[in-house]
Amino acid sequence: MRKYAKILQSDKRGQIVIPKDVRRELNIDDGAGFYLYVIENEGILLKTIPNKDLTEQNHIVREIEVNADKIDIKKQNIDKSVENYKKKSKSNFENIT
């Protein structure tokens, strides 16, 4: 996992633009889908959705946990985020456990 030393600013609608060099390196095409994860007291994390549908998200959470130190995210905040999302009925985290 690589950290990019780039500062992004959102527009009036809260949208951000992923820099072209990052999109190119990660093979992100127009119309790509993303999972958006809110990490308590840290920020957000975007994860690209592969072309095939994902039926489980456990592997994504594990990947975040494994790389938490590298991306300066506290593991207890990941756990707290997962628990908070499990409580929400419309959450994408319902399948995690």
C-alpha positions as CSV (number, residue, x, y, z in Angstrom):
1,M,0.0,0.0,0.0
2,R,1.4,3.4,-1.0
3,K,0.7,6.7,0.6
4,Y,0.6,9.6,-1.9
5,A,1.8,12.9,-0.7
6,K,-1.0,14.8,-2.3
7,I,-3.5,17.1,-0.8
8,L,-7.0,17.0,-2.3
9,Q,-9.7,19.5,-1.8
10,S,-13.4,18.8,-2.1
11,D,-15.7,21.0,-4.2
12,K,-19.0,22.5,-3.1
13,R,-20.8,19.2,-3.5
14,G,-18.1,17.3,-1.5
15,Q,-16.6,15.7,-4.6
16,I,-12.8,15.1,-4.9
17,V,-10.8,14.3,-8.0
18,I,-8.4,11.3,-7.9
19,P,-5.2,12.6,-9.6
20,K,-4.5,11.2,-13.1
21,D,-1.2,9.5,-12.1
22,V,-2.9,7.7,-9.3
23,R,-5.8,6.6,-11.5
24,R,-3.3,5.4,-14.1
25,E,-1.2,3.4,-11.6
26,L,-4.2,1.7,-10.1
27,N,-6.0,1.2,-13.5
28,I,-9.0,3.2,-12.4
29,D,-11.2,3.8,-15.5
30,D,-14.1,6.2,-16.0
31,G,-17.2,5.0,-14.1
32,A,-15.2,2.8,-11.7
33,G,-17.0,1.9,-8.5
34,F,-15.6,2.2,-5.0
35,Y,-16.5,1.1,-1.5
36,L,-16.2,4.0,0.9
37,Y,-15.2,3.2,4.4
38,V,-15.3,5.7,7.2
39,I,-12.5,5.0,9.8
40,E,-13.5,6.5,13.1
41,N,-11.4,9.5,14.1
42,E,-9.2,9.0,11.0
43,G,-10.9,9.8,7.7
44,I,-12.1,7.8,4.7
45,L,-10.7,5.0,2.7
46,L,-11.7,4.2,-0.9
47,K,-11.4,0.6,-2.2
48,T,-12.0,-0.1,-5.9
49,I,-14.7,-2.6,-6.6
50,P,-13.5,-5.3,-9.0
51,N,-15.5,-5.9,-12.2
52,K,-17.1,-9.0,-10.7
53,D,-19.4,-8.3,-7.7
54,L,-18.0,-8.9,-4.2
55,T,-20.2,-11.1,-2.1
56,E,-18.2,-10.6,1.1
57,Q,-16.1,-7.8,2.5
58,N,-14.1,-9.7,5.1
59,H,-11.0,-9.8,3.0
60,I,-11.1,-6.0,2.5
61,V,-11.3,-5.3,6.3
62,R,-8.5,-7.8,6.8
63,E,-6.4,-6.0,4.2
64,I,-7.1,-2.6,5.9
65,E,-6.1,-4.2,9.3
66,V,-2.9,-5.7,8.0
67,N,-1.9,-2.3,6.4
68,A,-3.2,-0.1,9.2
69,D,0.3,0.8,10.5
70,K,1.5,1.7,7.0
71,I,-1.5,4.0,6.4
72,D,-1.5,5.5,9.9
73,I,-4.9,4.1,10.9
74,K,-5.4,2.8,14.4
75,K,-6.7,-0.7,14.5
76,Q,-9.2,0.1,17.3
77,N,-10.7,2.7,15.0
78,I,-11.2,0.1,12.3
79,D,-13.0,-2.2,14.8
80,K,-15.1,0.6,16.1
81,S,-16.1,1.5,12.5
82,V,-17.1,-2.1,11.7
83,E,-19.2,-2.3,14.8
84,N,-20.9,1.0,14.0
85,Y,-21.7,0.0,10.4
86,K,-23.0,-3.4,11.6
87,K,-25.6,-1.5,13.6
88,K,-26.9,0.3,10.5
89,S,-29.5,-1.7,8.5
90,K,-28.4,-0.3,5.1
91,S,-24.7,-0.9,5.8
92,N,-22.4,-2.7,3.4
93,F,-20.8,-4.3,6.5
94,E,-23.8,-6.5,7.3
95,N,-22.0,-9.5,5.8
96,I,-18.9,-9.1,8.0
97,T,-18.1,-11.5,10.8
